[in-house]
Amino acid sequence: MRKLCIIFCIILFSYNLIYAGEPKEIISSYSDKVIKLFNSIDTAKPRKEWEEELRTKLIDLAHEVIDFNIMARMALGPNWRKLDMDQQEKFVDLFVDMLENTYFDNIVDNMDEIKDYTSDNIRILEEVKLSDIKAEVKTHIIYDNKKIPVNYRMVKIGNEWKCYDAYIEGIGLVQNYRSQFRDLLNRMTTKELLAYLEEKVRKGEGLKEIEVE
C-alpha cells in the first residue's frame, strides 16, 4: 500500500525525538508537529520552490530523529563486517540518499492528500521497554477508516532517544531492506554492491518500499 508508506515516512521524518523524556512522552508531545510541518508548506507556490523547502526540512528532521548508522548496519546484517571503515561510511551515505529518494517523490506527489491529515489520524497507544536502552512505542494511524499499527523501535544513546527501525503491520523497515541487500549480495560482491547503489543514487532511484495490504 504505497500511501501507507508515505504516511509512515511523514511520521518517521517528523518526530523530533532528541529532547529529554521517555519515548512515549516524546512522541506524544511532538505528534502535532507532524501535521503542522506539512500544513505549513504552501503548495500554491511554484512546485520547485516548495519542494526544495520541504525536502530541506524533512532531511534536517530525519537526521535529528534517526540513527542512520545503526539502521544501515542492521539493514546490511552480517555483511556489514565485510566492509572496511571507508566502505561502511560510504554505504551509510548511500543508504540515506536512497531512503530520501524512495520516499520523497511519493510525498511530493501526494501533498494534496497529506495536507488533509490532522492529529486525529495518529494515536499513541503504549510504550514497551525492551531493555534499559531500548523501547518500542506502539501507535496506529487511521487511514481509509482503518487502524494501521505502526510501531517504532528506539534506542537510548547517552541522554537521547533515537529511532532505528519501525514496523508497519508487523513488517519491519530494516527487515525489508536487509532482504533486498541479501538478494543483491547473492549475486555481487560488496564492492559491486556499493557501485550499484552509487549508480542508483546518481539516477535518483531508491529502494523498494514496504508493501502492506
N, C-alpha and C positions, 0 to 999 in steps of 0.2 A: 504494500500500500504506500505509494510514493508520497502522498500528502502527510501520512503519519510520520514518515521520516523527516519531512520538513518541520512539522510541529516539534518533534524531538530535538531537532537541530536548533530551533529557536530557543528552547529552554536550556539546552546544554551550553549554547554560546552566551546566554544572557544572565545566568545566575552569577552574582558576584560573591564568591564563597571565601574570599581571602580575609574577611573580618573575623574577629574572635567570636566564639559561641559554638553551641552544639549544631551538628549538621541539620537537623530538622528545623531548629530555630532560625538558622541562617537562610535556608531555602524558603521558609515561610515568610520571613521578613522581606526578602528580595524578589518574591514571585511577581509582585506588581511591576517590578522594573522590566520584566519580560515584555509585558504588554505596552508599557509606556515607551520603551525603546522603539518598537515598531510603529506605534501610533504617532511618534514624533517625526517619522520620515514623510516628507511632503512629496508624494508621487506626482503632484501637478508640475513639479519642476522637470526640466529635461532629464530623461532617464539616465543618461550618462552621469549627470551631476548627483542625483540622489543615490544612484547605485554605488558610486565611489564613496559617498558619505557613509552609507550603510555598511559596505564591506570593511571600511576602516574601523568603524565602531565595533563590528562583530569580531573582527580579528583581535583587536585590543582586549575585548572582554574575554575572548576564548583563551588567550594566553594568561589571563589572570586566574581563570577558573579551572583550567585543565592542566594536569601534569603530563605533557605530551611525551616526555622521556619514558615515563612508566607505561603509558598507553602503547607507544611504539614498540618498546621492549616486549611487552606482553603479546602484542599482535604478531611479532615475528617468532615468539616462542623460543625453543632450544636453538634455532638457527641464529639468534642474536649473538651467541658466543662465537660464531664463525666469522664475525666481522671484527676488524681491528677498530681502534678508537676513532680514527678518521672516518671509516666507513659507517660506524654506528651514528656518528654525528650527522653524516650525510643522509643516512636513512631516516633519522628523525625529521630533518628538514623536508625531505621529500614526502614523508608521511603526512606532515602538517599541510603542505601545499596540496596534496591530493585530497585531504579531508575538506579543505576550503573549496576546491574545485567540485567535489562531489555534491556539496550541499548548497553552495551559494547561488548558483544559477537557478536551482529549484525555488529557493526563497524569493529571488527577484521575480521569477516568472509567476509566482503566486501571491505577490504582495497584496493584491486587492482582497483576496480571501483572508490572508494573515492579519490584515489590519482590522478585520471584524472581530477577532478574538478578544475576549475580556478575561479578567481574573477569575471569572466564574468557570472558565474552561479548565482550570487547574485545581486539583485537590491534593493537599499534602496529607498523607494518611498516618504514617508512623515511621519511627527511626529504630533500626535494629542494630545494636552494637555487635560487630563480628569479632572484635578484639579491642585492646586498648587504643589501637591506632587505626582501626578500620570500622566502617559503618555502612549501612545501606539505608537509604531514605526511600520509602515506598510512596509513590504518588499514582494518580491516574489522571488522564486527560479526557475530557468529554469531547468526543469527536463523532459527528454524524449520529448523535443520540446514543452513542455507545461509550462505555467507560474503558479506556485503554490503559492497562497498567504499564507504567514506566518507572523503573527502579534505578536509583543512582548509587554506584559504588564509590565510596570516598575514603581517602587515606589522610591521616594527620601527619603533616611534615612540619616539625617544630611546633609552632602555635597555630598553624594554618591548616584548614581542611581543603583538599583538592579532589576534584573528580578525576577518576581514571578509567571508568567504564560505566555503561548504562545498559539496561535490559528492557526491551520492548516486547511485551507479551512473552517473556522468558527467553528471548533471543538476545544474546549479548553483542554489543558493538565490537569488542575486542575479539570475541569468538568468531564473528562474521569475517573480520579481516584476517585473522590467523588462518582460517580455512583457505582464503584466497591466496595468501602468501605461500602456504604449504603446497598448494597446487602448482604455483609458479615455480617453486624450488624443486619440484619433482622433475622439471624438465629444463632447468637452467642453473648455473652457478650463482653464488651470492653476488659476484661481480657483474654478471649478466643481469641479475635482478635489479641492481642499482641503475644500470644503464637503461634498462627497460622502463623503470619508474621515472627516470630523468626525462626520457623522451615523452612519456605520457604527460608529465607536468608541463613540458615545453609546448605541447599541443593543447594545454588547458583541460586535460581529461582527469577523471577522478577514479575512485574505487566503486565497486558495486555497493548499492545501498542495501540496508536490511529491508526485506520484504515481509510484511505481515498482512495476513488476510483478515 
